[in-house]
Amino acid sequence: MSVLLSVKYFFPEIILTGFAVTVLILGLFLKRRVVLGSFCLLGILAAVLLMPQSYRATSPLFSGMLINDSFSEFFKEIVFLVIGLVILVSMGYRAFSDEDAGEYYFLLLAVAVAMMIAASSNNLMMIYIALEAVSLMSYMLVGFLKKDPRSSEAGLKYFLFGALATGVMLYGISFIYGLFGTTDLVVVSQMLTTRNVNIFASMIALLLILAGLSFKCALVPFHMWVPDAYQGAPTPITAFISAGPKAIGFAILIRVFLKNFFPLFPAWSEMVSVIAIITMTAGNILAINQEDIKRMLGYSSIAQAGYILIGFVVGTALGIQGMMFYILAYILMNLGAFGCVVLISNGIKSDCIEEYSGLSKREPVLAFLLAVFLLSLAGIPPLAGFFGKFLVFAAAIESRYYVLAVAGVINSVLAIYYYVKVIKFMYLEEPRAGMPAYKEPVFSPAGVLAVKIALIIALAGVLAAGLFPGFFVGWISASLL
């Protein structure tokens, strides 16, 4: 498809780019975070309205670099959901300054465009470029609080680990180019089925690419950056990096490994199965003794990535369906939990779990919302997290990955301990002497309202996906590759 013809299928990305540049310029003159954030939400709404089914392309875009299929549309909609909720949560985050609001929202919209391009990428070089753009802007967002040494340290650690993972993945892509003479995934897939290729060299290349993507998905052993980055980053950005880049990383894993390198599936599925078990177990065990809630949710996100990886290992339609449902559920419940953390930290000026003691008596609605999101992360029915785990475990059992399914169930039981620990402090403990009392944030009533709107959206999604999963499963089934 010609470049000019491809542009009409690229309107959502163009719209978001225009809004990103505009909000950067507006930020020079208008120093109001809520107004600029509302403008960005209008941009997201405009981009959503330009994504009807009729805009789906029948052939690759921009000389085969991108593909606008139902699978990429699903993850673009996920990007809109993530960025929209993060913008709402950011409006009520006390630590942000209105002086830097234009730059902040510019980075959020720009990283949204990069993630959308990554979800549509059908060429390994395009995947690399899009992921690198996501990474660079994520590093800046993590270290956005320039006067906060923890934020700067988190950004530096995130950058160093990310640079290493990116280099490893690029080395794997160079292997693929050397073996196949192209980085076009369609051509590579055709050559795998029609020609004799060096299987050992192909496996080495895939292993290197998997290592790079494992950084994005926070899989063991590329998870070391998670706790420090999550703890030091501004809380809305912690929510973002826990959801957005992770979802896109799994989307690329599905497109590259399960669609285009599926003939090599038996050779790497057992290895990835071991990675899934270690990731689940390590994340849950390390989360148990955490005293900082952002750090605890960081280790929890590692474990959640292990559950999602079960569907990837299975590789069947049910497995991919389970992955996609779990990603959607994880985004809703994790962003909801971090939204609650934003309001609580604004009130008590701390992220220490012990200081949540007695929160249910002082702020019952907020404590209830956080409890719901934590129980959903734990996989308690009838919430979205339960049905997500049910789908990936059912896929594993159907394909006779019994060890993987049993490991997932055991880890789910183990995870209940540290999620319920937070609920115990909120409902069963009395505030200790000397602890800061919760005070309703009054610095920005409109910003606090925006966070509450985000929490209502996340809660509605968690309840709807858990109680009425049929609609979401149907949507996902129509989006499978």
C-alpha positions in Angstrom: 0.0 0.0 0.0 1.4 3.4 -0.9 2.4 5.9 1.7 -0.5 8.4 0.9 -3.1 5.6 1.0 -1.6 4.3 4.3 -2.1 7.7 5.9 -5.9 7.4 6.1 -5.4 4.3 8.3 -3.0 6.3 10.5 -5.3 9.1 11.6 -5.5 8.2 15.4 -1.7 8.4 15.7 -1.7 11.7 13.7 -4.4 13.2 15.9 -2.6 12.3 19.1 0.7 13.7 17.7 -1.1 16.9 16.9 -2.5 17.2 20.4 0.9 16.3 21.9 2.6 19.2 20.1 -0.3 21.5 20.9 -0.3 20.8 24.6 3.5 21.3 24.8 3.0 24.8 23.3 0.0 25.6 25.5 2.0 24.6 28.5 4.3 27.6 27.9 1.3 30.0 28.5 -1.2 28.0 30.5 0.0 26.7 33.8 -3.1 24.7 34.9 -2.7 21.0 35.1 -6.4 20.1 35.1 -7.1 22.2 32.0 -4.2 20.8 30.0 -5.1 17.3 31.1 -8.7 17.8 30.0 -7.4 19.0 26.6 -5.4 15.8 26.3 -8.5 13.7 27.2 -10.2 15.4 24.3 -7.4 14.3 22.0 -7.7 10.7 23.2 -11.5 10.8 22.6 -10.9 12.2 19.1 -8.5 9.4 18.3 -10.9 6.8 19.6 -13.7 8.1 17.3 -11.3 7.7 14.3 -10.9 4.0 14.9 -14.1 2.3 13.6 -14.0 -1.1 12.1 -14.3 0.3 8.6 -10.8 1.8 8.9 -9.2 -1.6 9.2 -6.7 -2.0 6.3 -6.7 -5.1 4.1 -2.9 -4.9 3.4 0.2 -3.7 5.3 0.8 0.0 5.7 3.9 2.1 4.8 5.7 -0.5 2.7 4.9 -3.4 5.1 6.3 -1.7 8.2 2.9 -1.6 10.0 -0.3 -3.6 9.9 -3.7 -2.3 11.0 -5.4 -5.6 11.9 -8.0 -6.4 14.6 -5.2 -7.5 16.9 -3.4 -4.1 16.7 -6.7 -2.3 17.2 -7.3 -4.2 20.4 -4.0 -3.1 21.9 -4.5 0.5 20.6 -7.7 0.6 22.5 -5.8 -0.7 25.5 -3.3 2.2 25.1 -6.2 4.7 25.1 -7.5 3.2 28.3 -4.1 3.3 30.0 -3.2 6.8 29.0 -6.7 8.2 29.7 -6.7 6.7 33.3 -3.1 7.9 33.9 -4.0 11.4 32.8 -7.0 11.5 35.2 -4.9 10.2 38.1 -2.1 12.7 37.3 -4.5 15.6 37.7 -4.8 14.8 41.4 -1.2 13.9 42.3 0.1 16.4 44.8 3.8 16.1 44.0 3.4 17.4 40.4 3.9 21.1 39.6 1.6 22.9 37.3 4.7 24.6 35.8 5.8 21.4 34.1 2.3 20.2 33.1 2.8 20.9 29.4 5.9 18.8 29.2 4.4 16.0 31.2 1.3 15.6 29.1 3.3 15.9 25.9 5.4 12.9 27.0 2.3 10.9 27.9 0.7 11.5 24.5 3.9 10.9 22.7 4.5 7.6 24.4 1.0 6.7 23.6 1.7 7.2 19.9 4.9 5.1 20.2 3.0 2.3 21.9 0.3 2.3 19.2 3.0 2.1 16.5 4.7 -0.8 18.4 1.3 -2.7 18.5 1.0 -2.3 14.7 4.6 -3.0 13.8 5.1 -5.9 11.4 8.8 -5.5 10.9 11.5 -6.2 13.5 13.3 -2.9 12.9 10.0 -1.0 13.3 9.4 -2.9 16.5 12.8 -1.9 17.7 12.4 1.8 16.8 8.9 2.0 18.4 10.0 0.2 21.6 13.0 2.4 21.9 10.8 5.5 21.6 8.6 4.0 24.4 11.6 3.4 26.5 13.2 6.8 26.1 10.0 8.6 27.1 9.4 6.2 29.9 12.9 6.9 31.3 12.1 10.7 31.3 8.7 10.2 32.9 10.1 8.0 35.7 12.7 10.7 36.5 10.3 13.5 36.0 10.5 14.8 39.6 13.9 16.4 39.0 14.2 17.7 42.6 13.4 14.3 44.1 16.5 12.1 44.4 14.5 8.9 44.5 12.8 9.8 41.2 16.2 10.6 39.6 17.7 7.3 40.9 14.7 5.3 39.6 15.0 6.9 36.2 18.8 6.1 36.0 18.3 2.5 37.1 15.4 2.1 34.6 17.6 3.5 31.9 20.6 1.3 32.6 18.7 -1.9 32.6 16.7 -0.8 29.6 19.8 0.1 27.6 21.2 -3.4 28.2 17.9 -5.2 27.3 17.6 -3.1 24.1 21.1 -3.9 23.0 20.5 -7.6 23.5 17.3 -7.5 21.5 18.9 -5.5 18.7 21.7 -8.2 18.5 19.0 -10.8 18.1 17.3 -8.8 15.3 20.7 -8.6 13.6 20.9 -12.4 13.8 17.5 -12.7 12.1 18.6 -10.4 9.3 21.7 -12.4 8.8 19.8 -15.7 8.6 16.8 -14.5 6.5 18.1 -11.4 4.7 15.1 -9.4 5.9 13.4 -8.1 9.0 9.9 -8.2 7.5 8.0 -10.7 9.7 5.7 -11.8 6.8 8.7 -12.8 4.7 10.5 -14.4 7.6 7.4 -16.5 8.4 7.1 -17.6 4.8 10.7 -18.6 4.6 10.4 -20.7 7.8 7.8 -22.9 6.2 9.2 -23.1 2.7 13.0 -23.3 3.2 15.5 -25.1 5.3 16.8 -22.7 7.9 19.4 -23.0 10.6 17.2 -23.9 13.6 19.9 -23.5 16.2 20.9 -20.0 15.0 17.2 -19.1 14.8 16.7 -20.2 18.4 19.6 -18.1 19.6 18.2 -15.1 17.8 14.8 -15.7 19.3 16.3 -16.1 22.8 18.0 -12.7 22.4 14.7 -11.0 21.3 12.9 -12.7 24.1 15.4 -11.3 26.6 14.8 -7.7 25.3 11.0 -8.1 25.5 11.3 -9.7 28.9 12.5 -6.4 30.2 9.3 -4.7 29.0 7.2 -7.4 30.5 9.1 -7.5 33.8 9.9 -11.2 33.5 12.6 -13.0 35.6 15.6 -12.5 35.3 15.0 -9.1 33.7 12.9 -7.8 36.6 15.6 -6.2 38.8 14.7 -2.7 37.8 11.0 -3.0 38.9 11.0 -2.4 42.7 13.3 0.6 42.7 11.7 2.2 39.6 8.2 1.7 40.9 9.0 3.1 44.4 11.0 6.1 43.1 8.8 7.1 40.2 5.9 9.5 40.5 2.9 7.3 41.4 0.9 8.0 38.2 4.0 7.0 36.2 4.4 3.9 38.3 0.9 3.0 37.3 1.7 3.7 33.7 4.9 1.6 33.5 3.2 -1.2 35.3 0.5 -1.3 32.6 1.3 0.3 29.2 4.7 -0.9 28.2 4.0 -4.3 29.7 0.8 -4.7 27.6 2.7 -3.7 24.4 5.5 -6.1 25.3 3.1 -9.0 25.5 1.5 -7.9 22.2 4.8 -8.1 20.4 5.6 -11.4 22.0 2.4 -12.8 20.6 2.9 -11.3 17.1 6.5 -12.3 16.8 6.6 -15.7 18.5 3.1 -17.1 18.1 2.3 -15.8 14.7 5.5 -15.5 12.7 7.8 -18.0 14.5 5.2 -20.5 15.5 7.0 -23.4 13.6 9.7 -23.2 16.2 7.2 -23.2 19.1 8.0 -26.7 20.5 11.7 -25.7 20.8 11.1 -22.8 23.1 7.8 -23.4 24.9 9.3 -25.5 27.7 12.0 -22.9 28.4 9.4 -20.2 28.6 7.3 -22.4 30.9 10.1 -22.5 33.4 10.5 -18.7 33.1 6.7 -18.3 33.9 6.9 -20.5 37.0 10.1 -18.7 38.3 8.5 -15.3 37.5 5.3 -16.0 39.4 7.1 -17.5 42.4 9.8 -14.9 42.7 7.4 -12.0 42.4 5.1 -13.4 45.1 7.8 -14.4 47.6 9.6 -11.1 47.3 6.3 -9.2 47.7 5.5 -10.8 51.1 7.8 -8.7 53.3 7.5 -5.4 51.6 6.6 -2.4 53.7 6.1 0.2 50.9 2.9 -0.3 49.0 4.4 0.8 45.7 7.3 -1.6 46.1 4.8 -4.4 47.0 2.7 -3.7 43.9 5.9 -3.7 41.9 6.8 -7.3 43.0 3.1 -8.1 42.5 3.3 -6.9 38.9 6.2 -9.4 38.3 4.0 -12.2 39.5 1.1 -11.0 37.4 3.4 -11.1 34.3 4.1 -14.7 35.1 0.4 -15.6 35.1 -0.1 -13.8 31.8 2.9 -15.7 30.4 1.0 -19.0 31.0 -1.3 -18.2 28.1 1.7 -17.4 25.9 3.4 -20.8 26.7 0.2 -22.7 25.8 0.1 -20.9 22.5 -3.5 -22.0 21.6 -6.4 -19.7 20.7 -7.7 -20.1 24.3 -4.3 -19.3 25.7 -4.0 -16.1 23.7 -7.5 -15.2 24.6 -6.7 -15.7 28.2 -3.6 -13.5 27.9 -5.5 -10.7 26.3 -8.4 -10.9 28.9 -5.9 -11.0 31.7 -4.0 -8.0 30.3 -7.2 -6.0 30.2 -8.2 -7.0 33.7 -4.7 -6.4 35.1 -4.7 -2.9 33.6 -8.0 -2.0 35.3 -7.2 -3.4 38.7 -3.6 -2.2 38.8 -4.4 1.3 37.7 -7.3 1.4 40.1 -5.0 0.3 43.0 -2.4 3.0 42.1 -5.2 5.6 41.8 -6.2 4.8 45.4 -2.5 5.0 46.5 -2.3 8.5 44.9 -5.2 9.8 47.0 -4.0 8.0 50.2 -0.4 9.3 49.8 -1.8 12.8 49.2 -3.7 12.5 52.5 -1.1 10.8 54.8 2.0 11.8 52.8 3.4 8.3 53.0 3.4 5.0 51.0 4.1 2.8 54.1 1.6 0.0 54.4 1.6 0.3 58.2 0.3 3.8 58.0 -2.8 2.6 56.2 -3.9 1.4 59.7 -7.5 2.4 60.4 -8.1 3.9 57.0 -11.5 2.3 56.7 -12.8 4.4 59.7 -11.4 7.7 58.3 -12.0 7.1 54.6 -14.4 4.1 54.1 -15.0 4.5 50.4 -11.4 4.8 49.5 -10.5 1.8 51.7 -13.3 -0.2 50.0 -12.1 0.6 46.5 -8.5 -0.3 47.3 -9.7 -3.6 48.9 -11.7 -4.5 45.8 -8.7 -3.8 43.5 -6.4 -5.8 45.7 -8.8 -8.8 45.9 -9.1 -8.7 42.1 -5.3 -8.9 41.8 -5.4 -11.8 44.2 -8.0 -13.6 41.9 -11.0 -13.6 44.3 -14.3 -14.2 42.5 -16.4 -12.6 41.1 -13.9 -10.0 40.1 -12.0 -9.6 36.8 -8.8 -11.0 38.1 -10.4 -14.3 38.9 -11.8 -14.8 35.5 -8.5 -13.9 33.9 -6.7 -16.5 35.9 -9.4 -19.0 35.2 -8.9 -18.6 31.4 -5.1 -19.0 31.5 -5.2 -21.9 33.9 -8.0 -23.6 31.8 -5.9 -23.1 28.7 -2.9 -24.7 30.4 -5.0 -27.7 31.6 -6.6 -28.1 28.1 -3.1 -28.4 26.6 -1.8 -30.7 29.3 0.5 -28.2 30.9 -0.5 -29.5 34.3 2.7 -28.4 36.2 2.2 -24.9 34.9 -1.4 -24.8 36.0 -0.7 -26.2 39.4 2.2 -23.7 39.9 -0.2 -20.9 38.9 -2.8 -22.0 41.4 -0.3 -22.4 44.3 1.1 -18.9 43.5 -2.3 -17.4 43.5 -3.0 -18.8 47.0 0.4 -17.5 48.1 -0.3 -14.0 46.8 -3.5 -13.7 48.8 -1.4 -13.2 52.0 0.3 -9.9 51.0 -2.9 -8.4 49.4 -5.0 -9.3 52.4 -2.2 -7.8 54.7 -3.0 -4.4 53.3 -6.7 -4.9 53.8 -6.0 -6.1 57.4 -4.2 -2.9 58.2 -7.1 -0.8 56.8 -9.9 -2.6 58.5 -8.6 -4.4 61.6 -5.7 -2.2 62.9 -6.0 1.0 64.8 -3.8 3.9 63.9 -0.6 3.8 65.9 0.6 6.7 68.0 2.6 9.3 66.0 1.2 8.2 62.6 0.0 11.0 60.3 -3.8 11.3 60.3 -5.5 11.1 56.9 -6.6 14.5 55.6 -8.8 15.0 52.5 -6.6 16.7 49.9 -7.7 20.2 49.3 -4.9 21.5 47.0 -6.9 20.8 43.9 -10.6 19.8 44.2 -10.9 19.4 40.4 -7.8 17.2 40.4 -9.1 15.0 43.2 -12.4 14.7 41.4 -10.5 13.5 38.3 -8.8 10.7 40.3 -12.2 9.7 41.6 -13.6 9.5 38.1 -10.6 7.2 37.1 -11.4 5.0 40.1 -15.0 4.7 39.2 -14.1 3.7 35.6 -11.6 1.1 36.9 -14.1 -0.3 39.4 -16.8 -0.5 36.8 -14.4 -2.3 34.5 -13.3 -4.8 37.2 -16.8 -5.6 38.2 -18.2 -5.8 34.6 -15.3 -8.1 33.4 -15.8 -10.3 36.4 -19.6 -10.5 36.4 -20.2 -10.3 32.7 -17.1 -11.7 31.0 -19.0 -12.8 27.9 -18.9 -9.4 26.3 -15.2 -9.0 26.8 -14.4 -12.5 25.6 -16.4 -11.8 22.5 -14.5 -8.6 21.9 -11.2 -10.4 22.4 -12.2 -13.4 20.2 -12.8 -11.0 17.3 -9.3 -9.5 17.9 -7.3 -12.7 17.8 -4.6 -13.0 15.1 
